[in-house]
Amino acid sequence: MGQKEFLAEAVRLATESVEQAWGGPFGAVITQDGEIVSRGQNRVLLTGDPTAHAEVEAIRKAAQILNPQAPTIPPDHQNEGTLAYVPRPEGSPDPVPERARMLQGCSIYISGAPCPMCMSAIYWSRIDAVYFACDLDATREIGFDDAFQYEDFQKPLDKRRIHVEQIYPELGAKAYAAWSHKPDRHPY
């Protein structure tokens, strides 16, 4: 299969989501080495879960498929990371010398440009490449306006549409200290 077939499958999934009234016209496939690893469809209306976007669904499934031992980790091994490490890319500002592989080596094909939540999930999963059919303007034209979120994130916290405020940093510092002082932490 090639790029056109991968994107066609994402669009097929998106169309099915609309026809079944599961959610908006969004479908995604994650590929590795020329093969489809996972598929995702927007299922927001079906589940009532606002995070059930096609990209997030595909990422969750790919993580399960590419890391099959994770769901069955016995209790005495739960503090062991199951994801292989990869070295920091040359020239990266990342202060950690190696991190968990996640979905490195994969690409994602999407019927529409990713919203900020999905784009963040793609970054966190370390997917190598993103390909999409419809851009943000086309997405806005059918009633899904993600552009305002991208714009809102650029504003100072006190100027955003949603009230965002830092409170009690000393409480959060306890969890951060626990992570910082854990000798066997698994960077991801």
Biotite code that builds the C-alpha atoms (Angstrom):
import biotite.structure as struc

atoms = struc.array([
    struc.Atom([0.000, 0.000, 0.000], chain_id="A", res_id=1, res_name="MET", atom_name="CA", element="C"),
    struc.Atom([1.083, 3.557, -0.634], chain_id="A", res_id=2, res_name="GLY", atom_name="CA", element="C"),
    struc.Atom([0.227, 7.007, 0.689], chain_id="A", res_id=3, res_name="GLN", atom_name="CA", element="C"),
    struc.Atom([-2.892, 7.372, -1.435], chain_id="A", res_id=4, res_name="LYS", atom_name="CA", element="C"),
    struc.Atom([-4.273, 4.049, -0.200], chain_id="A", res_id=5, res_name="GLU", atom_name="CA", element="C"),
    struc.Atom([-3.494, 4.927, 3.433], chain_id="A", res_id=6, res_name="PHE", atom_name="CA", element="C"),
    struc.Atom([-5.255, 8.269, 3.107], chain_id="A", res_id=7, res_name="LEU", atom_name="CA", element="C"),
    struc.Atom([-8.179, 6.624, 1.283], chain_id="A", res_id=8, res_name="ALA", atom_name="CA", element="C"),
    struc.Atom([-8.573, 4.231, 4.222], chain_id="A", res_id=9, res_name="GLU", atom_name="CA", element="C"),
    struc.Atom([-8.588, 7.170, 6.665], chain_id="A", res_id=10, res_name="ALA", atom_name="CA", element="C"),
    struc.Atom([-11.302, 8.832, 4.572], chain_id="A", res_id=11, res_name="VAL", atom_name="CA", element="C"),
    struc.Atom([-13.293, 5.576, 4.418], chain_id="A", res_id=12, res_name="ARG", atom_name="CA", element="C"),
    struc.Atom([-13.179, 5.388, 8.225], chain_id="A", res_id=13, res_name="LEU", atom_name="CA", element="C"),
    struc.Atom([-14.227, 9.053, 8.463], chain_id="A", res_id=14, res_name="ALA", atom_name="CA", element="C"),
    struc.Atom([-17.176, 8.499, 6.144], chain_id="A", res_id=15, res_name="THR", atom_name="CA", element="C"),
    struc.Atom([-18.278, 5.444, 8.108], chain_id="A", res_id=16, res_name="GLU", atom_name="CA", element="C"),
    struc.Atom([-18.143, 7.473, 11.322], chain_id="A", res_id=17, res_name="SER", atom_name="CA", element="C"),
    struc.Atom([-20.540, 10.009, 9.779], chain_id="A", res_id=18, res_name="VAL", atom_name="CA", element="C"),
    struc.Atom([-22.856, 7.378, 8.296], chain_id="A", res_id=19, res_name="GLU", atom_name="CA", element="C"),
    struc.Atom([-23.078, 5.497, 11.599], chain_id="A", res_id=20, res_name="GLN", atom_name="CA", element="C"),
    struc.Atom([-23.562, 8.758, 13.577], chain_id="A", res_id=21, res_name="ALA", atom_name="CA", element="C"),
    struc.Atom([-20.514, 7.938, 15.706], chain_id="A", res_id=22, res_name="TRP", atom_name="CA", element="C"),
    struc.Atom([-18.956, 11.376, 15.273], chain_id="A", res_id=23, res_name="GLY", atom_name="CA", element="C"),
    struc.Atom([-17.496, 13.863, 12.849], chain_id="A", res_id=24, res_name="GLY", atom_name="CA", element="C"),
    struc.Atom([-15.868, 13.096, 9.486], chain_id="A", res_id=25, res_name="PRO", atom_name="CA", element="C"),
    struc.Atom([-12.506, 12.119, 10.877], chain_id="A", res_id=26, res_name="PHE", atom_name="CA", element="C"),
    struc.Atom([-10.586, 8.906, 10.355], chain_id="A", res_id=27, res_name="GLY", atom_name="CA", element="C"),
    struc.Atom([-6.932, 8.023, 10.863], chain_id="A", res_id=28, res_name="ALA", atom_name="CA", element="C"),
    struc.Atom([-4.533, 5.187, 10.158], chain_id="A", res_id=29, res_name="VAL", atom_name="CA", element="C"),
    struc.Atom([-1.087, 4.695, 11.623], chain_id="A", res_id=30, res_name="ILE", atom_name="CA", element="C"),
    struc.Atom([1.444, 2.928, 9.454], chain_id="A", res_id=31, res_name="THR", atom_name="CA", element="C"),
    struc.Atom([4.854, 1.382, 9.933], chain_id="A", res_id=32, res_name="GLN", atom_name="CA", element="C"),
    struc.Atom([7.080, -0.115, 7.249], chain_id="A", res_id=33, res_name="ASP", atom_name="CA", element="C"),
    struc.Atom([4.378, 0.242, 4.585], chain_id="A", res_id=34, res_name="GLY", atom_name="CA", element="C"),
    struc.Atom([1.678, -1.557, 6.587], chain_id="A", res_id=35, res_name="GLU", atom_name="CA", element="C"),
    struc.Atom([-1.312, -0.292, 8.564], chain_id="A", res_id=36, res_name="ILE", atom_name="CA", element="C"),
    struc.Atom([-0.708, -0.791, 12.284], chain_id="A", res_id=37, res_name="VAL", atom_name="CA", element="C"),
    struc.Atom([-3.968, 0.685, 13.564], chain_id="A", res_id=38, res_name="SER", atom_name="CA", element="C"),
    struc.Atom([-7.122, 2.532, 12.584], chain_id="A", res_id=39, res_name="ARG", atom_name="CA", element="C"),
    struc.Atom([-9.163, 5.154, 14.393], chain_id="A", res_id=40, res_name="GLY", atom_name="CA", element="C"),
    struc.Atom([-12.478, 6.902, 13.870], chain_id="A", res_id=41, res_name="GLN", atom_name="CA", element="C"),
    struc.Atom([-14.092, 9.852, 15.527], chain_id="A", res_id=42, res_name="ASN", atom_name="CA", element="C"),
    struc.Atom([-16.448, 8.350, 18.100], chain_id="A", res_id=43, res_name="ARG", atom_name="CA", element="C"),
    struc.Atom([-17.293, 11.409, 20.176], chain_id="A", res_id=44, res_name="VAL", atom_name="CA", element="C"),
    struc.Atom([-21.055, 11.111, 19.637], chain_id="A", res_id=45, res_name="LEU", atom_name="CA", element="C"),
    struc.Atom([-21.024, 7.347, 20.172], chain_id="A", res_id=46, res_name="LEU", atom_name="CA", element="C"),
    struc.Atom([-19.098, 7.468, 23.452], chain_id="A", res_id=47, res_name="THR", atom_name="CA", element="C"),
    struc.Atom([-19.715, 10.972, 24.797], chain_id="A", res_id=48, res_name="GLY", atom_name="CA", element="C"),
    struc.Atom([-15.939, 11.167, 25.241], chain_id="A", res_id=49, res_name="ASP", atom_name="CA", element="C"),
    struc.Atom([-14.596, 14.476, 23.852], chain_id="A", res_id=50, res_name="PRO", atom_name="CA", element="C"),
    struc.Atom([-11.155, 12.880, 23.468], chain_id="A", res_id=51, res_name="THR", atom_name="CA", element="C"),
    struc.Atom([-12.440, 10.069, 21.212], chain_id="A", res_id=52, res_name="ALA", atom_name="CA", element="C"),
    struc.Atom([-10.948, 11.655, 18.099], chain_id="A", res_id=53, res_name="HIS", atom_name="CA", element="C"),
    struc.Atom([-9.727, 9.449, 15.270], chain_id="A", res_id=54, res_name="ALA", atom_name="CA", element="C"),
    struc.Atom([-6.052, 10.255, 15.858], chain_id="A", res_id=55, res_name="GLU", atom_name="CA", element="C"),
    struc.Atom([-6.211, 9.534, 19.593], chain_id="A", res_id=56, res_name="VAL", atom_name="CA", element="C"),
    struc.Atom([-8.114, 6.287, 18.978], chain_id="A", res_id=57, res_name="GLU", atom_name="CA", element="C"),
    struc.Atom([-5.504, 5.200, 16.400], chain_id="A", res_id=58, res_name="ALA", atom_name="CA", element="C"),
    struc.Atom([-2.622, 6.125, 18.727], chain_id="A", res_id=59, res_name="ILE", atom_name="CA", element="C"),
    struc.Atom([-4.133, 4.145, 21.614], chain_id="A", res_id=60, res_name="ARG", atom_name="CA", element="C"),
    struc.Atom([-4.597, 1.083, 19.398], chain_id="A", res_id=61, res_name="LYS", atom_name="CA", element="C"),
    struc.Atom([-1.095, 1.365, 17.908], chain_id="A", res_id=62, res_name="ALA", atom_name="CA", element="C"),
    struc.Atom([0.409, 1.573, 21.393], chain_id="A", res_id=63, res_name="ALA", atom_name="CA", element="C"),
    struc.Atom([-1.403, -1.644, 22.354], chain_id="A", res_id=64, res_name="GLN", atom_name="CA", element="C"),
    struc.Atom([-0.362, -3.436, 19.178], chain_id="A", res_id=65, res_name="ILE", atom_name="CA", element="C"),
    struc.Atom([3.287, -2.329, 19.234], chain_id="A", res_id=66, res_name="LEU", atom_name="CA", element="C"),
    struc.Atom([3.636, -2.827, 23.005], chain_id="A", res_id=67, res_name="ASN", atom_name="CA", element="C"),
    struc.Atom([1.565, -5.980, 23.605], chain_id="A", res_id=68, res_name="PRO", atom_name="CA", element="C"),
    struc.Atom([3.135, -6.864, 26.950], chain_id="A", res_id=69, res_name="GLN", atom_name="CA", element="C"),
    struc.Atom([1.964, -3.620, 28.600], chain_id="A", res_id=70, res_name="ALA", atom_name="CA", element="C"),
    struc.Atom([-1.603, -4.700, 29.488], chain_id="A", res_id=71, res_name="PRO", atom_name="CA", element="C"),
    struc.Atom([-0.397, -7.898, 31.160], chain_id="A", res_id=72, res_name="THR", atom_name="CA", element="C"),
    struc.Atom([2.446, -6.598, 33.301], chain_id="A", res_id=73, res_name="ILE", atom_name="CA", element="C"),
    struc.Atom([2.456, -8.630, 36.531], chain_id="A", res_id=74, res_name="PRO", atom_name="CA", element="C"),
    struc.Atom([2.250, -6.583, 39.749], chain_id="A", res_id=75, res_name="PRO", atom_name="CA", element="C"),
    struc.Atom([5.868, -7.302, 40.718], chain_id="A", res_id=76, res_name="ASP", atom_name="CA", element="C"),
    struc.Atom([7.072, -5.711, 37.440], chain_id="A", res_id=77, res_name="HIS", atom_name="CA", element="C"),
    struc.Atom([4.790, -2.661, 37.214], chain_id="A", res_id=78, res_name="GLN", atom_name="CA", element="C"),
    struc.Atom([7.638, -0.253, 37.892], chain_id="A", res_id=79, res_name="ASN", atom_name="CA", element="C"),
    struc.Atom([9.584, -1.527, 34.906], chain_id="A", res_id=80, res_name="GLU", atom_name="CA", element="C"),
    struc.Atom([9.147, 0.382, 31.672], chain_id="A", res_id=81, res_name="GLY", atom_name="CA", element="C"),
    struc.Atom([8.089, -1.786, 28.758], chain_id="A", res_id=82, res_name="THR", atom_name="CA", element="C"),
    struc.Atom([9.033, 0.618, 25.987], chain_id="A", res_id=83, res_name="LEU", atom_name="CA", element="C"),
    struc.Atom([12.479, 0.405, 24.420], chain_id="A", res_id=84, res_name="ALA", atom_name="CA", element="C"),
    struc.Atom([14.747, 3.418, 24.750], chain_id="A", res_id=85, res_name="TYR", atom_name="CA", element="C"),
    struc.Atom([16.018, 5.445, 21.817], chain_id="A", res_id=86, res_name="VAL", atom_name="CA", element="C"),
    struc.Atom([18.814, 8.024, 21.974], chain_id="A", res_id=87, res_name="PRO", atom_name="CA", element="C"),
    struc.Atom([18.126, 11.757, 21.835], chain_id="A", res_id=88, res_name="ARG", atom_name="CA", element="C"),
    struc.Atom([18.223, 12.944, 18.217], chain_id="A", res_id=89, res_name="PRO", atom_name="CA", element="C"),
    struc.Atom([21.360, 14.867, 17.306], chain_id="A", res_id=90, res_name="GLU", atom_name="CA", element="C"),
    struc.Atom([20.885, 18.602, 17.819], chain_id="A", res_id=91, res_name="GLY", atom_name="CA", element="C"),
    struc.Atom([17.804, 18.126, 20.019], chain_id="A", res_id=92, res_name="SER", atom_name="CA", element="C"),
    struc.Atom([17.420, 20.523, 22.971], chain_id="A", res_id=93, res_name="PRO", atom_name="CA", element="C"),
    struc.Atom([16.049, 17.604, 25.041], chain_id="A", res_id=94, res_name="ASP", atom_name="CA", element="C"),
    struc.Atom([18.075, 17.370, 28.276], chain_id="A", res_id=95, res_name="PRO", atom_name="CA", element="C"),
    struc.Atom([17.433, 13.616, 28.628], chain_id="A", res_id=96, res_name="VAL", atom_name="CA", element="C"),
    struc.Atom([19.923, 11.411, 26.734], chain_id="A", res_id=97, res_name="PRO", atom_name="CA", element="C"),
    struc.Atom([17.320, 8.759, 25.848], chain_id="A", res_id=98, res_name="GLU", atom_name="CA", element="C"),
    struc.Atom([13.567, 8.314, 26.029], chain_id="A", res_id=99, res_name="ARG", atom_name="CA", element="C"),
    struc.Atom([10.995, 5.596, 25.416], chain_id="A", res_id=100, res_name="ALA", atom_name="CA", element="C"),
    struc.Atom([10.506, 4.823, 21.728], chain_id="A", res_id=101, res_name="ARG", atom_name="CA", element="C"),
    struc.Atom([6.707, 5.282, 21.730], chain_id="A", res_id=102, res_name="MET", atom_name="CA", element="C"),
    struc.Atom([5.519, 5.268, 18.067], chain_id="A", res_id=103, res_name="LEU", atom_name="CA", element="C"),
    struc.Atom([8.773, 6.394, 16.494], chain_id="A", res_id=104, res_name="GLN", atom_name="CA", element="C"),
    struc.Atom([9.069, 4.908, 13.019], chain_id="A", res_id=105, res_name="GLY", atom_name="CA", element="C"),
    struc.Atom([5.346, 5.343, 12.328], chain_id="A", res_id=106, res_name="CYS", atom_name="CA", element="C"),
    struc.Atom([3.351, 7.766, 10.184], chain_id="A", res_id=107, res_name="SER", atom_name="CA", element="C"),
    struc.Atom([-0.258, 8.869, 10.551], chain_id="A", res_id=108, res_name="ILE", atom_name="CA", element="C"),
    struc.Atom([-2.718, 9.560, 7.742], chain_id="A", res_id=109, res_name="TYR", atom_name="CA", element="C"),
    struc.Atom([-5.794, 11.619, 8.628], chain_id="A", res_id=110, res_name="ILE", atom_name="CA", element="C"),
    struc.Atom([-8.886, 12.767, 6.771], chain_id="A", res_id=111, res_name="SER", atom_name="CA", element="C"),
    struc.Atom([-8.475, 16.296, 8.187], chain_id="A", res_id=112, res_name="GLY", atom_name="CA", element="C"),
    struc.Atom([-5.812, 18.470, 9.796], chain_id="A", res_id=113, res_name="ALA", atom_name="CA", element="C"),
    struc.Atom([-5.328, 17.490, 13.448], chain_id="A", res_id=114, res_name="PRO", atom_name="CA", element="C"),
    struc.Atom([-6.880, 19.603, 16.180], chain_id="A", res_id=115, res_name="CYS", atom_name="CA", element="C"),
    struc.Atom([-4.503, 20.850, 18.909], chain_id="A", res_id=116, res_name="PRO", atom_name="CA", element="C"),
    struc.Atom([-5.310, 17.900, 21.211], chain_id="A", res_id=117, res_name="MET", atom_name="CA", element="C"),
    struc.Atom([-4.556, 15.382, 18.490], chain_id="A", res_id=118, res_name="CYS", atom_name="CA", element="C"),
    struc.Atom([-1.447, 17.224, 17.334], chain_id="A", res_id=119, res_name="MET", atom_name="CA", element="C"),
    struc.Atom([-0.181, 17.161, 20.918], chain_id="A", res_id=120, res_name="SER", atom_name="CA", element="C"),
    struc.Atom([-0.880, 13.425, 21.127], chain_id="A", res_id=121, res_name="ALA", atom_name="CA", element="C"),
    struc.Atom([1.022, 12.951, 17.867], chain_id="A", res_id=122, res_name="ILE", atom_name="CA", element="C"),
    struc.Atom([4.014, 14.878, 19.242], chain_id="A", res_id=123, res_name="TYR", atom_name="CA", element="C"),
    struc.Atom([3.950, 12.932, 22.519], chain_id="A", res_id=124, res_name="TRP", atom_name="CA", element="C"),
    struc.Atom([3.752, 9.629, 20.664], chain_id="A", res_id=125, res_name="SER", atom_name="CA", element="C"),
    struc.Atom([6.784, 10.612, 18.564], chain_id="A", res_id=126, res_name="ARG", atom_name="CA", element="C"),
    struc.Atom([5.138, 9.725, 15.264], chain_id="A", res_id=127, res_name="ILE", atom_name="CA", element="C"),
    struc.Atom([7.570, 10.603, 12.464], chain_id="A", res_id=128, res_name="ASP", atom_name="CA", element="C"),
    struc.Atom([5.186, 12.101, 9.895], chain_id="A", res_id=129, res_name="ALA", atom_name="CA", element="C"),
    struc.Atom([1.636, 13.463, 9.592], chain_id="A", res_id=130, res_name="VAL", atom_name="CA", element="C"),
    struc.Atom([-0.318, 13.463, 6.327], chain_id="A", res_id=131, res_name="TYR", atom_name="CA", element="C"),
    struc.Atom([-3.836, 14.893, 6.054], chain_id="A", res_id=132, res_name="PHE", atom_name="CA", element="C"),
    struc.Atom([-6.389, 15.577, 3.322], chain_id="A", res_id=133, res_name="ALA", atom_name="CA", element="C"),
    struc.Atom([-8.492, 18.577, 4.414], chain_id="A", res_id=134, res_name="CYS", atom_name="CA", element="C"),
    struc.Atom([-6.888, 21.667, 5.973], chain_id="A", res_id=135, res_name="ASP", atom_name="CA", element="C"),
    struc.Atom([-8.071, 23.823, 8.899], chain_id="A", res_id=136, res_name="LEU", atom_name="CA", element="C"),
    struc.Atom([-10.022, 26.154, 6.589], chain_id="A", res_id=137, res_name="ASP", atom_name="CA", element="C"),
    struc.Atom([-11.978, 23.244, 5.090], chain_id="A", res_id=138, res_name="ALA", atom_name="CA", element="C"),
    struc.Atom([-12.568, 21.915, 8.595], chain_id="A", res_id=139, res_name="THR", atom_name="CA", element="C"),
    struc.Atom([-13.868, 25.305, 9.742], chain_id="A", res_id=140, res_name="ARG", atom_name="CA", element="C"),
    struc.Atom([-16.241, 25.434, 6.764], chain_id="A", res_id=141, res_name="GLU", atom_name="CA", element="C"),
    struc.Atom([-18.040, 22.288, 7.962], chain_id="A", res_id=142, res_name="ILE", atom_name="CA", element="C"),
    struc.Atom([-18.393, 23.584, 11.533], chain_id="A", res_id=143, res_name="GLY", atom_name="CA", element="C"),
    struc.Atom([-15.263, 22.336, 13.305], chain_id="A", res_id=144, res_name="PHE", atom_name="CA", element="C"),
    struc.Atom([-13.205, 25.416, 14.166], chain_id="A", res_id=145, res_name="ASP", atom_name="CA", element="C"),
    struc.Atom([-9.895, 24.278, 15.635], chain_id="A", res_id=146, res_name="ASP", atom_name="CA", element="C"),
    struc.Atom([-7.950, 27.339, 14.528], chain_id="A", res_id=147, res_name="ALA", atom_name="CA", element="C"),
    struc.Atom([-9.137, 29.389, 17.521], chain_id="A", res_id=148, res_name="PHE", atom_name="CA", element="C"),
    struc.Atom([-7.463, 26.887, 19.852], chain_id="A", res_id=149, res_name="GLN", atom_name="CA", element="C"),
    struc.Atom([-4.136, 27.209, 18.089], chain_id="A", res_id=150, res_name="TYR", atom_name="CA", element="C"),
    struc.Atom([-4.528, 31.003, 18.352], chain_id="A", res_id=151, res_name="GLU", atom_name="CA", element="C"),
    struc.Atom([-5.615, 30.890, 22.005], chain_id="A", res_id=152, res_name="ASP", atom_name="CA", element="C"),
    struc.Atom([-2.546, 28.866, 23.057], chain_id="A", res_id=153, res_name="PHE", atom_name="CA", element="C"),
    struc.Atom([-0.317, 31.724, 21.901], chain_id="A", res_id=154, res_name="GLN", atom_name="CA", element="C"),
    struc.Atom([-1.922, 34.164, 24.357], chain_id="A", res_id=155, res_name="LYS", atom_name="CA", element="C"),
    struc.Atom([-0.809, 34.734, 27.955], chain_id="A", res_id=156, res_name="PRO", atom_name="CA", element="C"),
    struc.Atom([-2.737, 32.582, 30.443], chain_id="A", res_id=157, res_name="LEU", atom_name="CA", element="C"),
    struc.Atom([-4.846, 35.506, 31.684], chain_id="A", res_id=158, res_name="ASP", atom_name="CA", element="C"),
    struc.Atom([-6.030, 36.351, 28.141], chain_id="A", res_id=159, res_name="LYS", atom_name="CA", element="C"),
    struc.Atom([-7.315, 32.896, 27.142], chain_id="A", res_id=160, res_name="ARG", atom_name="CA", element="C"),
    struc.Atom([-10.953, 31.953, 26.572], chain_id="A", res_id=161, res_name="ARG", atom_name="CA", element="C"),
    struc.Atom([-10.850, 29.447, 29.441], chain_id="A", res_id=162, res_name="ILE", atom_name="CA", element="C"),
    struc.Atom([-9.743, 30.544, 32.907], chain_id="A", res_id=163, res_name="HIS", atom_name="CA", element="C"),
    struc.Atom([-6.220, 29.148, 33.416], chain_id="A", res_id=164, res_name="VAL", atom_name="CA", element="C"),
    struc.Atom([-4.356, 29.875, 36.643], chain_id="A", res_id=165, res_name="GLU", atom_name="CA", element="C"),
    struc.Atom([-1.438, 28.360, 38.506], chain_id="A", res_id=166, res_name="GLN", atom_name="CA", element="C"),
    struc.Atom([-2.287, 27.657, 42.170], chain_id="A", res_id=167, res_name="ILE", atom_name="CA", element="C"),
    struc.Atom([-0.391, 26.009, 45.030], chain_id="A", res_id=168, res_name="TYR", atom_name="CA", element="C"),
    struc.Atom([2.819, 25.161, 43.156], chain_id="A", res_id=169, res_name="PRO", atom_name="CA", element="C"),
    struc.Atom([4.289, 23.772, 46.377], chain_id="A", res_id=170, res_name="GLU", atom_name="CA", element="C"),
    struc.Atom([1.751, 20.925, 46.265], chain_id="A", res_id=171, res_name="LEU", atom_name="CA", element="C"),
    struc.Atom([2.674, 19.952, 42.726], chain_id="A", res_id=172, res_name="GLY", atom_name="CA", element="C"),
    struc.Atom([6.364, 20.224, 43.595], chain_id="A", res_id=173, res_name="ALA", atom_name="CA", element="C"),
    struc.Atom([6.014, 17.109, 45.783], chain_id="A", res_id=174, res_name="LYS", atom_name="CA", element="C"),
    struc.Atom([5.120, 14.909, 42.811], chain_id="A", res_id=175, res_name="ALA", atom_name="CA", element="C"),
    struc.Atom([7.811, 16.546, 40.675], chain_id="A", res_id=176, res_name="TYR", atom_name="CA", element="C"),
    struc.Atom([10.377, 15.869, 43.404], chain_id="A", res_id=177, res_name="ALA", atom_name="CA", element="C"),
    struc.Atom([9.281, 12.222, 43.585], chain_id="A", res_id=178, res_name="ALA", atom_name="CA", element="C"),
    struc.Atom([9.925, 11.910, 39.837], chain_id="A", res_id=179, res_name="TRP", atom_name="CA", element="C"),
    struc.Atom([13.212, 13.812, 39.970], chain_id="A", res_id=180, res_name="SER", atom_name="CA", element="C"),
    struc.Atom([14.579, 11.659, 42.802], chain_id="A", res_id=181, res_name="HIS", atom_name="CA", element="C"),
    struc.Atom([13.414, 8.298, 41.421], chain_id="A", res_id=182, res_name="LYS", atom_name="CA", element="C"),
    struc.Atom([16.661, 6.592, 40.347], chain_id="A", res_id=183, res_name="PRO", atom_name="CA", element="C"),
    struc.Atom([14.991, 4.088, 38.019], chain_id="A", res_id=184, res_name="ASP", atom_name="CA", element="C"),
    struc.Atom([12.519, 6.432, 36.260], chain_id="A", res_id=185, res_name="ARG", atom_name="CA", element="C"),
    struc.Atom([11.728, 5.643, 32.644], chain_id="A", res_id=186, res_name="HIS", atom_name="CA", element="C"),
    struc.Atom([11.789, 8.892, 30.608], chain_id="A", res_id=187, res_name="PRO", atom_name="CA", element="C"),
    struc.Atom([9.092, 9.081, 27.947], chain_id="A", res_id=188, res_name="TYR", atom_name="CA", element="C"),
])
